[in-house]
């Protein structure tokens, strides 16, 4: 995102040096933003009613965000843990109900989702 912002500013500087008013540049950015948002909304799909597709979407989102060197080999495992924890919330959307309890020792794969609790608990190593 920072690189994108830097490029926008670099291009804006070129336009200002060509004597284009900054407000005209901002107006153009707003038009581009609106066009990009409209394109994204036209291509967006709501899979909230299809449990399998919804779960797959959540898995792909979790997998994308878990791009760490530490989790390279366990990315799918932790993606499933995250999806299971979110699905247990039953669409309440309150992520504060997911408590992460850290226990020292063990391996990353020793992490698990506690069952039988009113709130989802994810145990992990320190």
C-alpha positions as CSV (number, residue, x, y, z in Angstrom):
1,X,0.0,0.0,0.0
2,X,2.9,2.4,0.8
3,X,4.4,1.7,-2.6
4,X,1.1,2.4,-4.3
5,X,0.7,5.7,-2.4
6,X,4.3,6.7,-3.2
7,X,3.6,6.1,-6.9
8,X,0.5,8.2,-6.8
9,X,2.4,11.0,-5.2
10,X,5.3,10.7,-7.8
11,X,2.8,10.9,-10.6
12,X,1.0,13.8,-9.0
13,X,4.3,15.7,-8.7
14,X,4.8,15.2,-12.5
15,X,1.3,16.6,-13.1
16,X,1.8,19.6,-10.8
17,X,5.0,20.4,-12.6
18,X,2.9,20.5,-15.8
19,X,0.8,23.2,-14.1
20,X,-2.2,21.0,-13.4
21,X,-4.0,22.1,-10.3
22,X,-3.8,19.8,-7.3
23,X,-7.6,19.8,-6.9
24,X,-7.9,18.6,-10.5
25,X,-5.5,15.7,-9.6
26,X,-7.5,14.9,-6.5
27,X,-10.8,14.9,-8.5
28,X,-9.2,12.4,-10.9
29,X,-8.1,10.2,-8.0
30,X,-11.7,10.3,-6.6
31,X,-13.1,9.3,-10.0
32,X,-10.6,6.5,-10.2
33,X,-11.5,5.3,-6.7
34,X,-15.2,5.3,-7.5
35,X,-14.6,3.4,-10.7
36,X,-12.4,0.8,-8.9
37,X,-15.0,0.4,-6.1
38,X,-17.8,-0.1,-8.7
39,X,-15.7,-2.7,-10.5
40,X,-15.0,-4.6,-7.3
41,X,-18.6,-4.5,-6.2
42,X,-19.7,-5.8,-9.6
43,X,-17.3,-8.8,-9.3
44,X,-18.0,-9.5,-5.6
45,X,-19.9,-12.6,-4.6
46,X,-21.8,-13.2,-1.4
47,X,-21.3,-16.8,-0.4
48,X,-22.9,-16.3,3.1
49,X,-25.8,-18.7,2.3
50,X,-23.7,-21.5,1.0
51,X,-21.7,-22.9,3.9
52,X,-19.1,-24.8,1.9
53,X,-18.3,-21.8,-0.4
54,X,-18.3,-19.5,2.6
55,X,-15.9,-21.7,4.5
56,X,-13.7,-21.9,1.4
57,X,-13.7,-18.1,1.1
58,X,-12.7,-17.8,4.8
59,X,-10.0,-20.4,4.3
60,X,-8.5,-18.6,1.3
61,X,-8.5,-15.3,3.2
62,X,-6.8,-16.9,6.3
63,X,-4.3,-18.7,4.1
64,X,-3.4,-15.4,2.3
65,X,-2.9,-13.5,5.6
66,X,-0.7,-16.3,7.1
67,X,2.3,-15.6,4.8
68,X,4.9,-16.0,7.5
69,X,8.2,-17.9,7.3
70,X,7.3,-19.6,10.5
71,X,4.0,-21.0,9.2
72,X,5.1,-22.0,5.7
73,X,4.6,-25.7,6.3
74,X,1.6,-25.3,8.6
75,X,-0.3,-22.6,6.7
76,X,-3.2,-24.9,5.9
77,X,-3.4,-26.2,9.5
78,X,-3.6,-22.7,11.0
79,X,-5.9,-21.5,8.3
80,X,-8.4,-24.3,9.3
81,X,-8.0,-23.4,13.0
82,X,-8.8,-19.8,12.2
83,X,-11.8,-20.7,10.1
84,X,-13.1,-23.1,12.7
85,X,-12.9,-20.4,15.3
86,X,-14.7,-17.8,13.2
87,X,-17.4,-20.3,12.2
88,X,-18.1,-21.1,15.8
89,X,-19.1,-17.5,16.3
90,X,-22.2,-18.2,14.3
91,X,-22.2,-15.0,12.4
92,X,-22.1,-12.8,15.5
93,X,-18.9,-11.2,14.1
94,X,-17.6,-10.4,17.5
95,X,-14.0,-11.5,17.3
96,X,-13.4,-10.6,21.0
97,X,-15.1,-14.0,21.8
98,X,-12.0,-15.8,20.3
99,X,-9.4,-16.0,23.1
100,X,-5.9,-16.9,22.3
101,X,-4.2,-18.7,25.2
102,X,-0.4,-19.0,25.0
103,X,1.3,-22.0,26.6
104,X,5.1,-22.2,26.5
105,X,6.7,-25.2,25.1
106,X,5.7,-27.7,22.4
107,X,5.5,-27.1,18.7
108,X,3.3,-25.0,16.5
109,X,1.3,-28.1,15.5
110,X,0.4,-28.6,19.2
111,X,-2.0,-25.6,18.8
112,X,-5.6,-26.6,18.8
113,X,-9.2,-25.2,19.1
114,X,-10.7,-26.0,22.4
115,X,-14.1,-27.7,22.1
116,X,-17.0,-27.6,24.5
117,X,-16.4,-24.0,25.6
118,X,-18.9,-21.2,25.2
119,X,-16.2,-19.2,23.3
120,X,-13.7,-20.5,20.9
121,X,-10.2,-20.8,22.4
122,X,-7.1,-21.2,20.4
123,X,-4.1,-22.6,22.2
124,X,-0.6,-21.9,20.9
125,X,3.0,-22.0,22.0
126,X,4.9,-19.0,23.1
